[in-house]
Amino acid sequence: MTAKILLIGNIGSGKSTLARGLARALGWPQLGIDECRKALGDGSSAREVAAWAFFLEQAQQSTHLILDCSGTGPFAHLLRHALQHSGLAVFTYWLQTPIEVCLRRVEGRSWSTPYPDFSVPLNRVLSDIAAALEREARDPRRWPGPVRELDGRLPPDELQRAVMDHLRLALPSVTSPDRTISPNARDSVSLTELAERMTRWADSCPGIEALLFYGSFARGQSVSGSDLDVALLVRPTVPTESVADAMKDWLGAEVVQDCTLQNGRQRVFWLGSTRLKLDLLLCTDPQELTWIAAARDVPAPRLSLAFARSLDRIQPVLAMASRDVPWTTEELRARADLEVEKFLTSLDASQRANRLGDEYAAYFQYNLALHQLVRLIQLARGGASQLYLPRGLLEQHLSRNEAERFRTLAASLHDSGLAVQSQRLSQFFLGLCPELNDKLGTSRTAAELSRMLLSNT
């Protein structure tokens, strides 16, 4: 019998650990929303939607799958809808873990998951999720079938045994998995060692012309939990899908899970028990790498060459990736004007949704506006470098007083005070406007924006 397993619970409740254990025991594939964020997200709200779209698409497929997410938030209703349309039995388990236990577990984590959130205190996030789960998880309309509660304080092997015991009663076939995961799969994968092995493998494949790294590893800035971003230049006569399949065969038992994106031109592998993410980009023309090489909001070097049979075709792209091209004054002004308009649009949409009682849309659009404010601060005080994901915002670009005010802008789902939060967000934005006018020459004056925002309150 084909079925789906859904694990819900707070951050640090033990969902991912249990999911990995069940995947090994059952031989079923496993997918967490955080893995989708790492594969498709970049910290922006737009890419958060892309991550959830992929998660929901997989949930709707009529195949075995173990899923894990918090079980609350703006996409929970869509997840229920996707599971119902899969046509499969769904077994939902709620890991009930006290907030203080979750907090202890996550305090030492290295956070590498790109999520559109800005300096919300962790204890508040955990409290909000716990409160939402208490309201929603026991609602029989929330999930297909009953929700079984588990004590998240139990050791992982006991939790896994409890779930397996229940599944054996409902699904006798669980003792005969349709695929197995080799016990010889590496427990952990070294980024540098993997890069070196991959370079030797690419050199041994005549259909591969060059291997390049991009992202933090290419810049020498990778840390524990970083992904490995790889670009392969393949001979035009060689199907890219066959190269990706050959890499999967070469990686062998290290591959715990994989997925295909961008019409087969992107493949994502998760390796070992630590789920190291290998993001593979396949192309037949170096110009297909221009979007990386010419990304001016990412610091150089944006590409790092590991191996090439000839530099003739790849050299122009490498040269482009090796230099930072400064933004002109006019380009910065145009970008700032664009971000101002996006801020106004998102804030207005949030306020209208809030008045209509649509809390999901209000929360989502509010966070879009907050993200635009972050980008405007970055433009005014840090330039366009790393505009795709501003870093060091509170420590480097805001005074202590501003940082404290910024922290108060955090909003959560089901926040009854969102109208007040919108006013605070407007005031923070208006306080930045004179600086945007003076430094970047933005088109709308502070006085004009003040009148516009005040008329909407």
Secondary structure as GFF3:
##gff-version 3
##sequence-region A 1 457
A	DSSP	beta_strand	3	9	.	.	.	ID=ss1
A	DSSP	alpha_helix	15	26	.	.	.	ID=ss2
A	DSSP	beta_strand	30	32	.	.	.	ID=ss3
A	DSSP	alpha_helix	33	40	.	.	.	ID=ss4
A	DSSP	alpha_helix	45	60	.	.	.	ID=ss5
A	DSSP	beta_strand	65	69	.	.	.	ID=ss6
A	DSSP	alpha_helix	76	86	.	.	.	ID=ss7
A	DSSP	beta_strand	89	96	.	.	.	ID=ss8
A	DSSP	alpha_helix	99	107	.	.	.	ID=ss9
A	DSSP	alpha_helix	122	136	.	.	.	ID=ss10
A	DSSP	beta_strand	147	151	.	.	.	ID=ss11
A	DSSP	alpha_helix	156	170	.	.	.	ID=ss12
A	DSSP	three_ten_helix	172	175	.	.	.	ID=ss13
A	DSSP	alpha_helix	191	203	.	.	.	ID=ss14
A	DSSP	beta_strand	208	214	.	.	.	ID=ss15
A	DSSP	beta_strand	228	234	.	.	.	ID=ss16
A	DSSP	alpha_helix	240	251	.	.	.	ID=ss17
A	DSSP	three_ten_helix	252	254	.	.	.	ID=ss18
A	DSSP	beta_strand	255	261	.	.	.	ID=ss19
A	DSSP	three_ten_helix	262	264	.	.	.	ID=ss20
A	DSSP	beta_strand	266	271	.	.	.	ID=ss21
A	DSSP	beta_strand	276	283	.	.	.	ID=ss22
A	DSSP	three_ten_helix	286	289	.	.	.	ID=ss23
A	DSSP	alpha_helix	290	293	.	.	.	ID=ss24
A	DSSP	beta_strand	303	308	.	.	.	ID=ss25
A	DSSP	alpha_helix	315	321	.	.	.	ID=ss26
A	DSSP	alpha_helix	329	355	.	.	.	ID=ss27
A	DSSP	alpha_helix	359	382	.	.	.	ID=ss28
A	DSSP	pi_helix	393	397	.	.	.	ID=ss29
A	DSSP	alpha_helix	400	407	.	.	.	ID=ss30
A	DSSP	alpha_helix	418	440	.	.	.	ID=ss31
A	DSSP	alpha_helix	446	456	.	.	.	ID=ss32
###
